[in-house]
Structure formats: C-alpha cells, structure tokens
Amino acid sequence: MKSTIINGDCLEEMKKIPDNSIKLIITDPPYSLPNTNFRPKARLSQKTFGDFSTYVHFFKQFIVECKRVLREDGDLVLFCDEVFYAVLYPILYQEFYASKMIVWDKGKIGMGGIWRRQFEIFVHSYLLPKKEKSGDGDVVKFSPVSSKNKIHFSQKPVDLLKKIILKTTSEGDFVLDPFMGSGSVIVACNELKRESIGIELSEEVYNRAKNRLSPTSHTLASPTFPTEKAINRNLKDLSDDKSQISANAETSLNSDIHQNFPFALQSRVQLNHNKLKW
C-alpha cells in the first residue's frame, strides 16, 4: 500500500483531494485553552465562550472540508480533551449524522492538580447510521507511548490507532491524517494495508516523521485516488443502503418516542385525542 506525506497547511492541501474519496480521517489537531487563560490570574477574570472564537472559526472550516473529502459512508475521528470537546461538538452536530465520545483510559495517572489526568478523549463522527449493533464499549484501554520512544509530545500509540482504523475501514481504503505529527497513523495504515495521506505544517516535525517512515512513504508522489466511476458505483450502493437504513431508523425512532415520552405529556396527548373522538 502507498502512503504519501506532505509538508504544508492542511486546509490548502486538502483542497487538492477529490470529493467523496477518503474513508477515514483520523487526527490529533492542536487544541488548548485560549492563551490568555493559561495564567492563574487570568482564570479569575471574566471569561466567555467567545474566548474560543478563533478555534471555532478554524475548526468550522476544517470540519466542513473534512466532510467534503469523506465518502458518504466516511468517518471522522478527532482526538481532544474534555474542555475542547465543547468547542468541537456543536460543529460536528451540524455536519454529521452522529458523534460519539470515546474515552481512552491510559492506565496510568499523569500530571494535573486536584484531579490528575488519566484519560484522553476522541470523538467518532459518521455520516451514515452504523449497522454494527454489538460493538466495543466506549472506554478503551491502551498504554501511552513512553517518553523515551516519542518523537512528538502528543504521539499516539499505534495499537490504539490500528483499532480505530480496523473498526472503520477495509483494506485498500484511503485514510487521511491532516495533522500528521509523528506519523503514527501512517505507520498503522502501512501495517493494515490501507492507503494513507499525512499532512504536517511544521517542517521540523515533518522531517522527523519522514525519517521514521522512510522508505515506506513517498514524500513527493501524488496519491492515486479511486476513479470517478468507482466513486459513483460506491455512491449508488450507499444510496440503496441508505433507503433501508432510513426506514429502519424511522421505525426505531417512533418506538423510542413512544417508550420515552414524558408520562405527563403523553397522558395529555392521549386525553386530547380522546376528546377529539367525541
């Protein structure tokens, strides 16, 4: 399988990727509290959600672009923390069928204050309902990469990435990591026979990843995407699946509404219904 790594701005480089061509985007974007709120004194001053406006503007553009390049059955997996989840979720809610928060239990306590950090979050968003009904739990346990083996401060364990890739793709599918960092997603894709593309803005970080991945990755060659005919065939198959899924989803939704309707309101509806009979 071929992997391509690019040193550049992901928003610019993703424009070169055709519509409906990527099965999975999995990435660990840069995130944190706004810089003004890192200092203890600043945390005591007035704060508003507008402090995150720069992040919201960027990630709105990014997520819309992700949706464009994803296949109709595509998946987006974003790593984040419990603070930044609040920034991402409203955007994902608008653009995707559903988004599920998964907790990554690292199995060891890290740095922190009164509650020391032991977990990280990733959000799995998808464009179509999933057929799988007996999947894994929403807490996964993987040891983090040891400090001595890291080439990037937020490097993710390859085994965790492989689990996500196996759950969302098949051999030969295209996987994109727009914030490539250490290149661990590319490593996982090479081991699982997935085509992969990594984009990294920092030249220094890109070169580290390049040294790690060589000679398995191509730094100059353009990726070969599925042909337009293959994409259209895939979309037709998906259209047939969507019709059946939509029918099943509507039946399930009606059942859920009936079972979970607040009792008092349900009684009032029934009372009004009986009056109409008279």
QUICORGI-V903153 format. One record per helix or strand of 2 or more residues. SS is the DSSP state (H for helix, E for strand). FROM is the first residue (numbers start at 1). LEN is the number of residues. If there is no record, write none. Layout:
# QUICORGI-V903153
ss: <SS:SS>
from: <FROM:FROM>
len: <LEN:LEN>
This chain:
# QUICORGI-V903153
ss: <E:H:E:H:H:H:E:H:E:E:E:H:H:E:H:E:H:E:H:H>
from: <3:10:22:35:40:49:70:85:98:119:139:147:158:174:184:195:203:217:228:263>
len: <5:7:6:3:4:21:11:11:8:8:3:3:11:4:9:6:11:2:33:15>
